[in-house]
Amino acid sequence: MYRASDEVEHEQWLTELADARETLDLGEETEVRAADLFLSSVPDDDRSKRAVLAASLYVATLVTGERRSQGEVASAVGVSRLTVQQRWKDLLETAGLDAPDW
C-alpha cells in the first residue's frame, strides 16, 4: 500500500505514465491500475523507477485485458523490452495477482 503523499512525491512519474497510456491508446482503468502497482512498489533508486513504471504498465494491460506487447510498453516508457521482461512477473506476484496462462 502507499500513502497519498506518494502521489505528490512521484507526480513526475505518474505524468509519464499518463503519457505512455495515451501513446498506447489505453483506458483510464489501465492507468489507475498501473499507478497503484507503481506506487505500491516504487524503488528508492531513481534509475530503477522507469523500469518499475514500465513493468507496472505492462502488468496493468494484462489485468485489464488491454494487452500490449512488452516491446510496445517498453517503447512508450523509454526502456528496453528486456527490462519489462525481467520485471513484470515479480511485480505481478508481489501484487498478489495471477499470471496469465497463455
C-alpha positions in Angstrom: 0.0 0.0 0.0 1.1 3.6 -0.4 0.4 6.9 1.2 -1.4 9.8 -0.5 1.8 11.8 -0.2 3.5 9.2 -2.5 1.3 10.5 -5.4 2.7 14.0 -4.9 6.2 12.8 -4.4 6.1 10.8 -7.6 4.0 13.2 -9.7 6.6 13.3 -12.5 6.4 9.5 -12.9 2.7 9.5 -12.9 2.7 12.1 -15.6 5.0 9.9 -17.6 2.6 7.0 -17.0 -0.3 9.1 -18.3 1.7 10.0 -21.4 2.6 6.3 -22.1 -1.1 5.4 -21.6 -2.1 7.9 -24.3 0.7 6.7 -26.6 -0.6 3.1 -26.3 -4.3 4.2 -26.5 -5.2 2.5 -23.2 -8.2 3.2 -21.0 -8.1 5.1 -17.7 -8.7 1.9 -15.7 -5.4 0.6 -17.0 -3.6 3.8 -16.0 -5.2 3.7 -12.5 -4.1 0.0 -12.1 -0.6 0.8 -13.3 -0.3 3.8 -10.9 -1.4 1.6 -8.0 1.2 -1.0 -8.9 3.9 1.6 -9.4 3.2 3.5 -6.1 3.0 0.2 -4.2 6.4 -0.9 -5.3 8.3 2.2 -6.3 12.0 1.7 -5.6 14.3 4.2 -3.8 16.8 4.2 -6.6 15.8 6.7 -9.3 17.4 4.5 -12.0 15.0 1.7 -11.3 11.8 3.8 -11.3 11.4 3.9 -15.0 11.8 0.1 -15.2 9.2 -0.4 -12.4 6.9 2.1 -14.2 7.1 0.1 -17.4 6.5 -3.2 -15.7 3.6 -1.7 -13.8 2.0 -0.6 -17.0 2.6 -3.9 -18.7 1.0 -5.8 -15.8 -1.9 -3.4 -15.8 -2.5 -4.1 -19.5 -2.7 -7.8 -18.7 -5.0 -7.4 -15.8 -7.5 -5.1 -17.6 -7.5 -7.1 -20.8 -6.0 -4.3 -22.9 -2.9 -6.4 -23.7 0.0 -4.7 -25.4 3.3 -6.3 -26.1 6.3 -5.9 -23.9 8.0 -4.1 -26.7 5.2 -1.6 -27.2 5.1 -0.8 -23.5 8.9 -0.6 -23.3 8.9 1.8 -26.2 6.2 4.0 -24.8 8.0 4.3 -21.4 11.5 4.5 -22.8 13.1 1.3 -21.6 14.2 -1.9 -23.4 11.8 -4.8 -23.9 14.2 -6.9 -21.8 13.7 -4.6 -18.9 10.0 -5.2 -18.9 10.5 -8.9 -19.4 12.8 -9.2 -16.4 10.5 -7.3 -14.0 6.8 -7.9 -14.8 6.4 -11.4 -13.2 7.9 -10.4 -9.9 5.7 -7.3 -9.8 2.7 -9.4 -10.6 3.4 -11.9 -7.8 4.3 -9.2 -5.3 0.9 -7.6 -6.0 -0.8 -11.0 -5.4 -2.1 -11.3 -8.9 -2.1 -14.5 -11.0 0.0 -14.7 -14.1 -2.0 -15.2 -17.4 -1.9 -18.7 -18.7 -1.2 -18.4 -22.4 
